[in-house]
Amino acid sequence: MSGKFFRKPEPKESDLVPPGQRLANGFPVLTYGDAPQITTDNWEFRVWGLAKAKTFNWSDFMAMPQHDFTKDFHCVTRWSKLDVQWTGIVSDLLFVICYLLFVRV
């Protein structure tokens, strides 16, 4: 599958990519079978465990402050994508909302 979808990192990129990884030419979608069809009306994000239990719906998430940032993505299936642009909420905000308890081991 190398060549069409993945390439070996250039020397200037080698420090940015973990050993054995290839760079993706696009953003691969690896799936098995049909993807479930979920509407934003039915979407939920639940937090529980060492936190105050809370369920967020799509509107709750969209009402939170959105942040844009650029980060590299490294997949366990041995491919990387550099400088991926992301938009979303910062996880620290969820920690505050749910009073997430940090446990040191």
N, CA, C and O atoms as a DFTB+ gen file, in Angstrom:
420 C
 N C O
     1  1       0.820      -1.198       0.000
     2  2       0.000       0.000       0.000
     3  2       0.861       1.258       0.000
     4  3       0.345       2.364      -0.157
     5  1       2.156       1.094       0.174
     6  2       3.043       2.237       0.157
     7  2       3.056       2.843      -1.244
     8  3       2.749       2.150      -2.214
     9  1       3.396       4.090      -1.361
    10  2       3.463       4.752      -2.653
    11  2       2.226       5.563      -2.957
    12  3       2.286       6.792      -2.982
    13  1       1.107       4.903      -3.188
    14  2      -0.126       5.601      -3.514
    15  2      -0.704       6.320      -2.294
    16  3      -1.145       7.465      -2.397
    17  1      -0.703       5.656      -1.156
    18  2      -1.326       6.210       0.041
    19  2      -0.324       6.698       1.088
    20  3      -0.625       7.597       1.873
    21  1       0.864       6.099       1.093
    22  2       1.863       6.420       2.118
    23  2       3.223       6.603       1.468
    24  3       3.499       6.073       0.393
    25  1       4.064       7.367       2.149
    26  2       5.419       7.571       1.646
    27  2       6.397       7.575       2.808
    28  3       6.029       7.835       3.954
    29  1       7.633       7.284       2.493
    30  2       8.699       7.324       3.481
    31  2       9.000       8.789       3.810
    32  3       9.030       9.619       2.901
    33  1       9.224       9.127       5.076
    34  2       9.530      10.528       5.428
    35  2      10.815      11.015       4.757
    36  3      11.788      10.271       4.636
    37  1      10.800      12.269       4.326
    38  2      12.008      12.915       3.809
    39  2      12.985      13.094       4.976
    40  3      12.556      13.087       6.130
    41  1      14.276      13.254       4.709
    42  2      15.241      13.434       5.800
    43  2      14.871      14.582       6.755
    44  3      15.079      14.462       7.962
    45  1      14.324      15.694       6.229
    46  2      13.963      16.824       7.081
    47  2      12.757      16.511       7.974
    48  3      12.524      17.214       8.957
    49  1      11.989      15.466       7.646
    50  2      10.805      15.082       8.418
    51  2      11.073      13.934       9.381
    52  3      10.229      13.622      10.221
    53  1      12.236      13.304       9.269
    54  2      12.487      12.074      10.018
    55  2      12.418      12.266      11.537
    56  3      12.036      11.338      12.249
    57  1      12.775      13.432      12.042
    58  2      12.690      13.684      13.489
    59  2      11.250      13.888      13.953
    60  3      10.985      13.850      15.155
    61  1      10.323      14.103      13.036
    62  2       8.923      14.358      13.374
    63  2       8.069      13.093      13.371
    64  3       6.934      13.093      13.849
    65  1       8.633      12.019      12.827
    66  2       7.867      10.784      12.641
    67  2       8.500       9.663      13.463
    68  3       9.712       9.463      13.390
    69  1       7.701       8.926      14.247
    70  2       8.258       7.813      15.021
    71  2       8.906       6.762      14.118
    72  3       8.509       6.615      12.962
    73  1       9.893       6.033      14.628
    74  2      10.556       5.001      13.825
    75  2       9.550       3.984      13.272
    76  3       8.652       3.530      13.981
    77  1       9.720       3.640      11.999
    78  2       8.864       2.643      11.371
    79  2       7.563       3.194      10.803
    80  3       6.805       2.451      10.179
    81  1       7.287       4.479      11.003
    82  2       6.054       5.080      10.499
    83  2       6.248       5.578       9.066
    84  3       7.353       5.941       8.663
    85  1       5.160       5.585       8.316
    86  2       5.106       6.175       6.981
    87  2       4.214       7.409       7.064
    88  3       3.351       7.496       7.937
    89  1       4.418       8.353       6.168
    90  2       3.571       9.543       6.120
    91  2       2.402       9.290       5.174
    92  3       2.580       8.773       4.071
    93  1       1.219       9.658       5.616
    94  2       0.019       9.481       4.798
    95  2      -0.082      10.613       3.792
    96  3       0.170      11.770       4.129
    97  1      -0.452      10.287       2.554
    98  2      -0.659      11.299       1.525
    99  2      -1.982      12.026       1.724
   100  3      -2.110      13.195       1.360
   101  1      -2.951      11.351       2.293
   102  2      -4.247      11.936       2.633
   103  2      -4.499      11.648       4.104
   104  3      -3.554      11.526       4.884
   105  1      -5.747      11.539       4.484
   106  2      -6.068      11.139       5.851
   107  2      -6.836       9.829       5.752
   108  3      -8.037       9.839       5.483
   109  1      -6.154       8.686       5.968
   110  2      -6.793       7.382       5.787
   111  2      -7.973       7.173       6.741
   112  3      -7.944       7.580       7.902
   113  1      -8.991       6.536       6.216
   114  2     -10.115       6.112       7.048
   115  2     -10.095       4.590       7.011
   116  3     -10.430       3.972       6.001
   117  1      -9.697       4.002       8.129
   118  2      -9.604       2.555       8.207
   119  2     -10.805       2.041       8.993
   120  3     -10.978       2.371      10.167
   121  1     -11.614       1.249       8.351
   122  2     -12.814       0.754       9.008
   123  2     -13.097      -0.656       8.510
   124  3     -12.606      -1.083       7.465
   125  1     -13.895      -1.354       9.281
   126  2     -14.341      -2.676       8.883
   127  2     -15.858      -2.667       8.931
   128  3     -16.447      -2.459       9.992
   129  1     -16.478      -2.884       7.817
   130  2     -17.930      -2.895       7.779
   131  2     -18.501      -1.501       7.636
   132  3     -17.780      -0.532       7.400
   133  1     -19.809      -1.423       7.783
   134  2     -20.513      -0.159       7.637
   135  2     -20.304       0.724       8.859
   136  3     -20.269       0.240       9.990
   137  1     -20.167       2.010       8.623
   138  2     -20.070       2.976       9.723
   139  2     -21.479       3.268      10.225
   140  3     -22.392       3.460       9.423
   141  1     -21.665       3.306      11.544
   142  2     -23.007       3.600      12.065
   143  2     -23.434       5.019      11.685
   144  3     -22.615       5.938      11.662
   145  1     -24.694       5.180      11.396
   146  2     -25.255       6.482      11.064
   147  2     -25.847       7.091      12.337
   148  3     -26.865       6.617      12.841
   149  1     -25.213       8.130      12.847
   150  2     -25.662       8.775      14.081
   151  2     -25.941      10.234      13.777
   152  3     -25.080      10.939      13.251
   153  1     -27.126      10.686      14.102
   154  2     -27.452      12.091      13.891
   155  2     -27.029      12.889      15.119
   156  3     -26.834      12.329      16.198
   157  1     -26.890      14.176      14.951
   158  2     -26.540      15.017      16.099
   159  2     -27.672      15.046      17.123
   160  3     -27.441      15.391      18.282
   161  1     -28.880      14.693      16.719
   162  2     -30.006      14.624      17.666
   163  2     -29.809      13.499      18.680
   164  3     -30.266      13.608      19.818
   165  1     -29.133      12.417      18.278
   166  2     -28.945      11.253      19.148
   167  2     -27.550      11.169      19.756
   168  3     -27.282      10.260      20.542
   169  1     -26.667      12.084      19.416
   170  2     -25.274      12.034      19.846
   171  2     -25.150      12.374      21.324
   172  3     -25.763      13.329      21.800
   173  1     -24.348      11.583      22.055
   174  2     -24.085      11.843      23.477
   175  2     -22.613      11.618      23.780
   176  3     -21.951      10.786      23.160
   177  1     -22.124      12.365      24.732
   178  2     -20.784      12.176      25.263
   179  2     -20.947      12.094      26.777
   180  3     -21.343      13.064      27.422
   181  1     -20.635      10.913      27.341
   182  2     -20.839      10.700      28.776
   183  2     -19.511      10.629      29.511
   184  3     -18.554      10.013      29.042
   185  1     -19.471      11.270      30.670
   186  2     -18.307      11.242      31.549
   187  2     -18.758      10.579      32.852
   188  3     -19.822      10.900      33.382
   189  1     -17.943       9.653      33.363
   190  2     -18.250       9.008      34.647
   191  2     -16.947       8.460      35.222
   192  3     -15.889       8.609      34.611
   193  1     -17.015       7.849      36.357
   194  2     -15.824       7.286      36.992
   195  2     -15.293       8.247      38.031
   196  3     -16.020       8.639      38.945
   197  1     -14.032       8.632      37.904
   198  2     -13.410       9.558      38.863
   199  2     -13.749      10.997      38.489
   200  3     -12.866      11.841      38.338
   201  1     -15.031      11.255      38.343
   202  2     -15.519      12.573      37.941
   203  2     -16.976      12.683      38.344
   204  3     -17.623      11.690      38.675
   205  1     -17.478      13.896      38.311
   206  2     -18.912      14.093      38.477
   207  2     -19.566      13.601      37.187
   208  3     -19.262      14.098      36.102
   209  1     -20.467      12.617      37.310
   210  2     -21.099      12.051      36.116
   211  2     -21.889      13.135      35.382
   212  3     -22.636      13.900      35.991
   213  1     -21.708      13.184      34.066
   214  2     -22.399      14.193      33.263
   215  2     -22.548      13.661      31.848
   216  3     -21.662      12.982      31.329
   217  1     -23.679      13.976      31.233
   218  2     -23.924      13.641      29.833
   219  2     -24.090      14.933      29.049
   220  3     -24.865      15.811      29.428
   221  1     -23.355      15.033      27.960
   222  2     -23.417      16.194      27.081
   223  2     -24.112      15.782      25.791
   224  3     -23.902      14.671      25.305
   225  1     -24.931      16.657      25.237
   226  2     -25.475      16.414      23.906
   227  2     -24.706      17.293      22.916
   228  3     -23.807      18.040      23.304
   229  1     -25.064      17.195      21.659
   230  2     -24.336      17.935      20.608
   231  2     -24.401      19.444      20.838
   232  3     -23.403      20.145      20.670
   233  1     -25.571      19.939      21.221
   234  2     -25.733      21.381      21.456
   235  2     -24.850      21.853      22.608
   236  3     -24.288      22.947      22.554
   237  1     -24.727      21.026      23.658
   238  2     -23.842      21.361      24.785
   239  2     -22.405      21.548      24.294
   240  3     -21.733      22.515      24.654
   241  1     -21.950      20.607      23.468
   242  2     -20.572      20.681      22.968
   243  2     -20.374      21.891      22.061
   244  3     -19.362      22.583      22.165
   245  1     -21.320      22.148      21.183
   246  2     -21.186      23.266      20.255
   247  2     -21.272      24.615      20.962
   248  3     -20.803      25.622      20.431
   249  1     -21.871      24.645      22.162
   250  2     -21.974      25.895      22.919
   251  2     -20.680      26.213      23.669
   252  3     -20.484      27.344      24.112
   253  1     -19.799      25.227      23.812
   254  2     -18.525      25.453      24.508
   255  2     -17.566      26.202      23.592
   256  3     -17.691      26.136      22.369
   257  1     -16.602      26.917      24.186
   258  2     -15.620      27.633      23.357
   259  2     -14.855      26.662      22.449
   260  3     -14.341      25.642      22.910
   261  1     -14.788      26.988      21.173
   262  2     -14.074      26.178      20.184
   263  2     -12.665      26.740      19.980
   264  3     -12.457      27.953      19.968
   265  1     -11.728      25.845      19.824
   266  2     -10.335      26.244      19.616
   267  2      -9.795      25.567      18.364
   268  3     -10.092      24.401      18.101
   269  1      -9.007      26.299      17.600
   270  2      -8.323      25.750      16.428
   271  2      -6.873      25.516      16.802
   272  3      -6.252      26.363      17.445
   273  1      -6.326      24.373      16.404
   274  2      -4.920      24.111      16.649
   275  2      -4.388      23.134      15.610
   276  3      -5.154      22.442      14.939
   277  1      -3.083      23.088      15.488
   278  2      -2.415      22.219      14.522
   279  2      -1.486      21.281      15.277
   280  3      -0.624      21.721      16.038
   281  1      -1.672      19.977      15.057
   282  2      -0.845      18.954      15.708
   283  2      -0.609      17.809      14.730
   284  3      -1.363      17.617      13.776
   285  1       0.443      17.063      14.986
   286  2       0.722      15.865      14.208
   287  2      -0.139      14.716      14.731
   288  3      -0.471      14.674      15.916
   289  1      -0.498      13.789      13.847
   290  2      -1.295      12.620      14.204
   291  2      -0.465      11.380      13.901
   292  3      -0.007      11.191      12.774
   293  1      -0.272      10.539      14.909
   294  2       0.496       9.304      14.752
   295  2      -0.413       8.134      15.089
   296  3      -0.873       8.015      16.224
   297  1      -0.675       7.279      14.127
   298  2      -1.587       6.156      14.306
   299  2      -0.820       4.893      14.698
   300  3       0.322       4.694      14.283
   301  1      -1.461       4.048      15.499
   302  2      -0.835       2.798      15.913
   303  2      -0.669       1.827      14.755
   304  3       0.070       0.850      14.874
   305  1      -1.346       2.079      13.631
   306  2      -1.197       1.210      12.467
   307  2      -0.025       1.644      11.588
   308  3       0.049       1.276      10.415
   309  1       0.883       2.422      12.158
   310  2       2.178       2.800      11.589
   311  2       2.122       3.830      10.476
   312  3       2.900       3.762       9.525
   313  1       1.212       4.778      10.588
   314  2       1.228       5.914       9.674
   315  2       1.092       7.203      10.477
   316  3       0.551       7.213      11.583
   317  1       1.588       8.273       9.905
   318  2       1.537       9.593      10.528
   319  2       1.046      10.612       9.521
   320  3       1.206      10.441       8.312
   321  1       0.453      11.662      10.027
   322  2       0.045      12.812       9.209
   323  2       0.521      14.045       9.962
   324  3       0.148      14.251      11.117
   325  1       1.339      14.859       9.319
   326  2       1.908      16.035       9.970
   327  2       1.031      17.259       9.743
   328  3       0.360      17.385       8.718
   329  1       1.053      18.157      10.723
   330  2       0.373      19.461      10.624
   331  2      -1.121      19.339      10.327
   332  3      -1.634      20.011       9.432
   333  1      -1.815      18.487      11.071
   334  2      -3.259      18.328      10.908
   335  2      -3.956      19.468      11.640
   336  3      -3.640      19.753      12.795
   337  1      -4.891      20.113      10.978
   338  2      -5.643      21.208      11.598
   339  2      -6.897      20.642      12.257
   340  3      -7.686      19.939      11.625
   341  1      -7.066      20.963      13.543
   342  2      -8.169      20.452      14.344
   343  2      -8.987      21.620      14.888
   344  3      -8.470      22.723      15.068
   345  1     -10.246      21.372      15.142
   346  2     -11.117      22.328      15.816
   347  2     -11.912      21.557      16.856
   348  3     -12.422      20.473      16.573
   349  1     -12.018      22.109      18.055
   350  2     -12.799      21.445      19.097
   351  2     -12.637      22.135      20.425
   352  3     -12.086      23.231      20.521
   353  1     -13.132      21.466      21.454
   354  2     -13.004      22.034      22.792
   355  2     -11.726      21.516      23.437
   356  3     -11.238      20.439      23.094
   357  1     -11.199      22.277      24.357
   358  2      -9.994      21.882      25.081
   359  2     -10.419      20.950      26.222
   360  3     -11.348      21.259      26.968
   361  1      -9.740      19.820      26.350
   362  2     -10.138      18.827      27.354
   363  2     -10.093      19.378      28.776
   364  3     -10.847      18.917      29.634
   365  1      -9.231      20.347      29.043
   366  2      -9.175      20.934      30.384
   367  2     -10.531      21.510      30.797
   368  3     -10.876      21.487      31.979
   369  1     -11.298      22.024      29.840
   370  2     -12.618      22.556      30.143
   371  2     -13.540      21.448      30.655
   372  3     -14.292      21.654      31.608
   373  1     -13.480      20.287      30.030
   374  2     -14.276      19.151      30.511
   375  2     -13.851      18.736      31.914
   376  3     -14.691      18.379      32.741
   377  1     -12.548      18.784      32.183
   378  2     -12.048      18.426      33.509
   379  2     -12.657      19.332      34.566
   380  3     -13.037      18.869      35.641
   381  1     -12.750      20.607      34.269
   382  2     -13.316      21.570      35.214
   383  2     -14.822      21.344      35.372
   384  3     -15.329      21.309      36.494
   385  1     -15.532      21.192      34.260
   386  2     -16.981      21.006      34.306
   387  2     -17.350      19.747      35.098
   388  3     -18.328      19.746      35.847
   389  1     -16.580      18.695      34.933
   390  2     -16.913      17.408      35.561
   391  2     -16.130      17.155      36.844
   392  3     -16.183      16.057      37.398
   393  1     -15.414      18.151      37.312
   394  2     -14.620      17.999      38.542
   395  2     -13.781      16.729      38.497
   396  3     -13.727      15.969      39.464
   397  1     -13.136      16.516      37.373
   398  2     -12.341      15.296      37.211
   399  2     -11.306      15.198      38.314
   400  3     -10.593      16.161      38.595
   401  1     -11.226      14.048      38.928
   402  2     -10.284      13.822      40.011
   403  2      -9.006      13.212      39.429
   404  3      -9.048      12.182      38.757
   405  1      -7.897      13.848      39.691
   406  2      -6.620      13.325      39.235
   407  2      -6.044      12.445      40.332
   408  3      -5.949      12.858      41.488
   409  1      -5.671      11.261      39.970
   410  2      -5.129      10.303      40.926
   411  2      -3.687      10.017      40.546
   412  3      -3.396       9.650      39.408
   413  1      -2.798      10.185      41.493
   414  2      -1.384       9.860      41.234
   415  2      -1.107       8.472      41.782
   416  3      -1.486       8.129      42.902
   417  1      -0.442       7.698      40.966
   418  2      -0.123       6.318      41.369
   419  2       1.329       6.237      41.749
   420  3       1.811       5.167      42.119
